[in-house]
Amino acid sequence: MQVLKFLLGIVLVQLVTAVLIYISPINLDDSASLLRLILPLFFVALMVAFWFSSLSAHLKKDSEHKMKDAFAKEREALKVKAERAKTRV
């Protein structure tokens, strides 16, 4: 499910790139026309990079939280098992 969010970002960048190239002037010989094409593409790529960074940070935080919960449950089970073994002796 998480891969779809990254795929959506990649498709979004590709779509914006295609649209901007389609609506750009035919002659890209002068630097002003080229700048009008590259500058919006740069900002779109930058925003998607920040979005991907945020997504990966949240995924990392969620997985760490799940691991901490699993370790806490395992630690509690070991404590209970040790207490039971101690009371038997």
Order of alpha helices (4+ residues) and beta strands (2+ residues): alpha-alpha
